């Protein structure tokens, strides 16, 4: 299992690296002039969700999801607005969520996901006594309640013999857990378990345990922003982030329990930047670690990633005082980190500094052991 940890007591973020939009979905996403159908330019059968437009099929995203049959591809266009709800996707058939965009801001070359997105899906649940962490998530993509559970300790919840959504996609949506702050416990934004999910131009905001990629799950995120402070990327599955901003805690997975994937977190061509609202006065030295091992099989790799001075020179830290040593079965690695925090000269001895040839072993295809068909390679990213 993997986990990222940061010393900041407010949100730590990575700013968008450029401009990207979907050539396939943009005609659907752009708001239409008065008198034209909001789903003009959309795929046939697209469901329209809006809290203010009387032409909408539903007023909540979860209502739209629940209306879908278990199979077949479905597209849901979400109108501008704040949606206070939990979205729970259990169906196996592919589903695409599209956040509506305004042409006046969508093409701003100085913009990013935070300034461009007009759709905000949020909740404010946090983990209390007797709750599993998963029960606080704003977005769940898992085939069943038991499959969504995270569990406790290095091994987590029991392995489930099933698989859920084969192709979940979300574009230009802000997912937020607004309960999150340093005075409460874990408050998740995502729980992706036993599923394939990809995100484009989205933001994910919480305080602790923002993003969870669970058992047998594969996730991909590009041109997005992830806010968090403690373990804000964590999980058992395989997470690949490209041109995205972040830091983490990951549990390795025993391949005899879950074969067929290279479990871990892989961060490529991204940025780690201190949030403007981070409070350095409440911490010892005001710097973050790149990760900590939730169990001894954790894997985390950074490739060509900018790191500002909020990164601790040591890079990595043990999980806690109960497990004060990082074992050699953990794989932590970097390739061409740069910026003030990218100096690897003081990293822990256990870390691997990859050669150019070794770094080629961590492409999307080599990590997922295939070229995943559930990733949208046409998403037009412009650095």
FIKE-118088 format. One record per residue (C-alpha): residue number from 1; residue in one letter; y, z, x. Coordinates in steps of 0.2 Angstrom, whole numbers, plus 5000, padded with zeros to 4 digits. Last residue first. Layout:
 num residuo   yy   zz   xx
 NUM       a    Y    Z    X
...
end
This chain:
 num residuo   yy   zz   xx
 383       x 5112 4891 5011
 382       x 5108 4879 4997
 381       x 5092 4883 4987
 380       x 5087 4871 4974
 379       x 5072 4877 4964
 378       x 5060 4863 4965
 377       x 5047 4873 4974
 376       x 5043 4883 4957
 375       x 5029 4894 4962
 374       x 5014 4895 4950
 373       x 5005 4881 4959
 372       x 5002 4892 4974
 371       x 4999 4883 4990
 370       x 4984 4892 4996
 369       x 4978 4907 5006
 368       x 4993 4917 4998
 367       x 4999 4922 5015
 366       x 4995 4906 5024
 365       x 5002 4895 5011
 364       x 5019 4905 5009
 363       x 5020 4905 5028
 362       x 5015 4920 5038
 361       x 5003 4913 5052
 360       x 5017 4902 5058
 359       x 5025 4918 5065
 358       x 5010 4920 5078
 357       x 5015 4903 5085
 356       x 5033 4908 5087
 355       x 5028 4924 5095
 354       x 5028 4940 5084
 353       x 5035 4957 5089
 352       x 5021 4969 5083
 351       x 5026 4987 5079
 350       x 5015 5001 5086
 349       x 5027 5005 5100
 348       x 5041 5010 5088
 347       x 5056 4999 5088
 346       x 5070 5003 5101
 345       x 5071 4986 5109
 344       x 5070 4977 5092
 343       x 5088 4973 5090
 342       x 5089 4967 5072
 341       x 5100 4981 5065
 340       x 5116 4974 5072
 339       x 5111 4956 5067
 338       x 5095 4947 5070
 337       x 5077 4948 5067
 336       x 5068 4934 5075
 335       x 5050 4938 5071
 334       x 5045 4956 5065
 333       x 5029 4965 5062
 332       x 5021 4981 5055
 331       x 5002 4981 5053
 330       x 4994 4998 5049
 329       x 4977 5000 5055
 328       x 4985 5007 5071
 327       x 4989 5023 5061
 326       x 5007 5028 5058
 325       x 5007 5047 5061
 324       x 5015 5061 5051
 323       x 5004 5060 5035
 322       x 5008 5077 5026
 321       x 5025 5077 5034
 320       x 5029 5060 5025
 319       x 5026 5041 5025
 318       x 5028 5039 5044
 317       x 5043 5029 5049
 316       x 5047 5011 5054
 315       x 5062 5002 5062
 314       x 5065 5014 5077
 313       x 5083 5007 5078
 312       x 5087 5013 5060
 311       x 5094 4999 5049
 310       x 5111 5002 5042
 309       x 5119 4992 5056
 308       x 5116 4976 5047
 307       x 5099 4967 5047
 306       x 5097 4948 5046
 305       x 5080 4941 5043
 304       x 5071 4928 5053
 303       x 5054 4934 5047
 302       x 5050 4952 5042
 301       x 5031 4957 5040
 300       x 5024 4972 5031
 299       x 5006 4977 5030
 298       x 4999 4994 5024
 297       x 4981 4998 5028
 296       x 4984 5016 5033
 295       x 4992 5022 5016
 294       x 5009 5023 5009
 293       x 5015 5016 5026
 292       x 5034 5017 5029
 291       x 5046 5003 5029
 290       x 5061 4995 5037
 289       x 5070 5012 5039
 288       x 5087 5015 5034
 287       x 5103 5022 5042
 286       x 5116 5035 5038
 285       x 5113 5047 5052
 284       x 5109 5063 5043
 283       x 5113 5059 5025
 282       x 5126 5064 5013
 281       x 5141 5057 5021
 280       x 5134 5039 5021
 279       x 5137 5036 5003
 278       x 5132 5019 4998
 277       x 5144 5010 4986
 276       x 5147 4995 4996
 275       x 5128 4993 4998
 274       x 5122 4992 5015
 273       x 5115 4975 5020
 272       x 5097 4969 5023
 271       x 5096 4950 5023
 270       x 5083 4936 5020
 269       x 5075 4922 5029
 268       x 5058 4928 5026
 267       x 5051 4945 5020
 266       x 5032 4947 5018
 265       x 5025 4962 5009
 264       x 5006 4966 5010
 263       x 4990 4960 5004
 262       x 4982 4944 5011
 261       x 4972 4938 4996
 260       x 4954 4934 4991
 259       x 4945 4950 4990
 258       x 4950 4966 4980
 257       x 4938 4980 4982
 256       x 4930 4974 4998
 255       x 4947 4969 5004
 254       x 4953 4987 5004
 253       x 4971 4986 4999
 252       x 4986 4992 5010
 251       x 4999 5003 5001
 250       x 5017 4997 5003
 249       x 5033 5006 5005
 248       x 5050 4996 5007
 247       x 5070 4988 5012
 246       x 5082 4971 5003
 245       x 5091 4955 5000
 244       x 5083 4938 4996
 243       x 5082 4922 5005
 242       x 5063 4922 5003
 241       x 5053 4936 4997
 240       x 5034 4936 4997
 239       x 5025 4951 4988
 238       x 5006 4952 4989
 237       x 4997 4967 4980
 236       x 4996 4986 4982
 235       x 5014 4991 4979
 234       x 5031 4996 4985
 233       x 5048 4988 4987
 232       x 5062 5001 4983
 231       x 5053 5014 4992
 230       x 5069 5025 4991
 229       x 5087 5018 4990
 228       x 5087 5003 4979
 227       x 5095 4986 4974
 226       x 5086 4970 4975
 225       x 5096 4954 4975
 224       x 5089 4936 4972
 223       x 5089 4919 4980
 222       x 5070 4919 4980
 221       x 5056 4930 4974
 220       x 5037 4928 4974
 219       x 5024 4939 4967
 218       x 5005 4940 4968
 217       x 4996 4954 4959
 216       x 4978 4959 4963
 215       x 4983 4978 4961
 214       x 5002 4980 4959
 213       x 5018 4973 4965
 212       x 5031 4986 4961
 211       x 5050 4984 4963
 210       x 5063 4998 4960
 209       x 5053 5013 4966
 208       x 5069 5024 4968
 207       x 5087 5020 4963
 206       x 5086 5005 4952
 205       x 5093 4987 4952
 204       x 5083 4971 4952
 203       x 5093 4954 4952
 202       x 5088 4937 4948
 201       x 5091 4920 4956
 200       x 5073 4914 4954
 199       x 5058 4926 4951
 198       x 5040 4922 4952
 197       x 5025 4931 4944
 196       x 5006 4930 4946
 195       x 4996 4943 4937
 194       x 4984 4958 4940
 193       x 4999 4970 4941
 192       x 5018 4966 4941
 191       x 5027 4982 4937
 190       x 5046 4979 4938
 189       x 5062 4990 4936
 188       x 5055 5007 4940
 187       x 5063 5024 4939
 186       x 5056 5037 4950
 185       x 5063 5055 4949
 184       x 5080 5061 4945
 183       x 5096 5068 4953
 182       x 5097 5053 4966
 181       x 5101 5040 4953
 180       x 5091 5028 4942
 179       x 5092 5030 4923
 178       x 5100 5012 4922
 177       x 5084 5003 4926
 176       x 5090 4986 4928
 175       x 5084 4968 4927
 174       x 5097 4955 4929
 173       x 5092 4937 4924
 172       x 5095 4921 4932
 171       x 5077 4913 4931
 170       x 5061 4922 4927
 169       x 5043 4915 4929
 168       x 5026 4921 4924
 167       x 5011 4910 4929
 166       x 4993 4916 4928
 165       x 4997 4931 4916
 164       x 4983 4944 4916
 163       x 4967 4947 4926
 162       x 4952 4958 4922
 161       x 4940 4970 4931
 160       x 4952 4985 4933
 159       x 4953 4994 4950
 158       x 4956 5013 4947
 157       x 4974 5020 4949
 156       x 4981 5023 4966
 155       x 4972 5023 4983
 154       x 4984 5032 4994
 153       x 4989 5045 4981
 152       x 4993 5043 4963
 151       x 4991 5031 4949
 150       x 5000 5014 4947
 149       x 4995 5010 4929
 148       x 4998 4992 4923
 147       x 4980 4988 4922
 146       x 4976 5003 4911
 145       x 4990 4997 4899
 144       x 4983 4980 4898
 143       x 4985 4962 4905
 142       x 5000 4966 4916
 141       x 5018 4959 4917
 140       x 5029 4974 4914
 139       x 5048 4973 4915
 138       x 5059 4989 4912
 137       x 5047 5000 4921
 136       x 5046 5019 4917
 135       x 5028 5020 4910
 134       x 5023 5012 4927
 133       x 5026 5028 4936
 132       x 5013 5037 4926
 131       x 5019 5051 4915
 130       x 5013 5069 4914
 129       x 5029 5077 4920
 128       x 5043 5064 4920
 127       x 5046 5047 4927
 126       x 5062 5039 4922
 125       x 5067 5028 4907
 124       x 5084 5020 4906
 123       x 5081 5002 4900
 122       x 5089 4986 4905
 121       x 5089 4967 4903
 120       x 5105 4959 4908
 119       x 5109 4941 4905
 118       x 5126 4934 4911
 117       x 5120 4930 4929
 116       x 5133 4922 4941
 115       x 5141 4937 4949
 114       x 5126 4947 4954
 113       x 5115 4931 4957
 112       x 5128 4925 4970
 111       x 5145 4917 4970
 110       x 5155 4909 4984
 109       x 5149 4891 4980
 108       x 5154 4894 4961
 107       x 5142 4882 4952
 106       x 5136 4894 4939
 105       x 5153 4902 4936
 104       x 5162 4890 4925
 103       x 5146 4881 4919
 102       x 5141 4898 4911
 101       x 5123 4902 4912
 100       x 5109 4908 4899
  99       x 5095 4917 4907
  98       x 5078 4908 4906
  97       x 5061 4917 4904
  96       x 5046 4906 4908
  95       x 5028 4910 4901
  94       x 5011 4904 4907
  93       x 4997 4909 4896
  92       x 4988 4926 4900
  91       x 4997 4937 4888
  90       x 5001 4955 4892
  89       x 5020 4954 4895
  88       x 5030 4970 4891
  87       x 5049 4969 4891
  86       x 5057 4986 4889
  85       x 5073 4986 4879
  84       x 5092 4987 4880
  83       x 5097 4969 4880
  82       x 5115 4966 4887
  81       x 5122 4949 4883
  80       x 5122 4930 4886
  79       x 5108 4921 4877
  78       x 5090 4921 4882
  77       x 5080 4905 4882
  76       x 5061 4908 4881
  75       x 5049 4895 4887
  74       x 5030 4896 4882
  73       x 5015 4888 4890
  72       x 4999 4889 4881
  71       x 4987 4904 4878
  70       x 4989 4921 4870
  69       x 5000 4915 4855
  68       x 5018 4920 4857
  67       x 5027 4931 4844
  66       x 5026 4946 4855
  65       x 5036 4938 4869
  64       x 5050 4934 4856
  63       x 5051 4951 4849
  62       x 5051 4958 4867
  61       x 5066 4947 4871
  60       x 5076 4954 4857
  59       x 5087 4946 4844
  58       x 5075 4933 4838
  57       x 5075 4915 4833
  56       x 5093 4913 4837
  55       x 5104 4903 4825
  54       x 5114 4918 4820
  53       x 5121 4920 4838
  52       x 5126 4937 4842
  51       x 5110 4946 4849
  50       x 5102 4931 4856
  49       x 5085 4924 4859
  48       x 5080 4906 4858
  47       x 5062 4900 4858
  46       x 5059 4884 4867
  45       x 5047 4873 4857
  44       x 5051 4857 4866
  43       x 5058 4860 4883
  42       x 5077 4863 4884
  41       x 5091 4851 4885
  40       x 5098 4856 4868
  39       x 5092 4874 4865
  38       x 5109 4881 4861
  37       x 5111 4867 4848
  36       x 5128 4859 4848
  35       x 5143 4863 4836
  34       x 5152 4874 4849
  33       x 5150 4868 4867
  32       x 5133 4872 4875
  31       x 5129 4886 4887
  30       x 5120 4880 4903
  29       x 5102 4886 4903
  28       x 5093 4871 4895
  27       x 5101 4858 4907
  26       x 5098 4870 4921
  25       x 5079 4872 4918
  24       x 5072 4858 4929
  23       x 5086 4857 4942
  22       x 5085 4876 4944
  21       x 5100 4883 4953
  20       x 5103 4889 4970
  19       x 5119 4895 4980
  18       x 5119 4904 4996
  17       x 5113 4920 5005
  16       x 5114 4932 4990
  15       x 5118 4950 4996
  14       x 5106 4962 5001
  13       x 5107 4979 4993
  12       x 5106 4998 4995
  11       x 5111 5008 4980
  10       x 5116 5026 4982
   9       x 5108 5040 4992
   8       x 5106 5029 5008
   7       x 5093 5034 5020
   6       x 5081 5020 5015
   5       x 5063 5018 5013
   4       x 5052 5003 5010
   3       x 5034 5006 5004
   2       x 5017 4996 5006
   1       x 5000 5000 5000
end
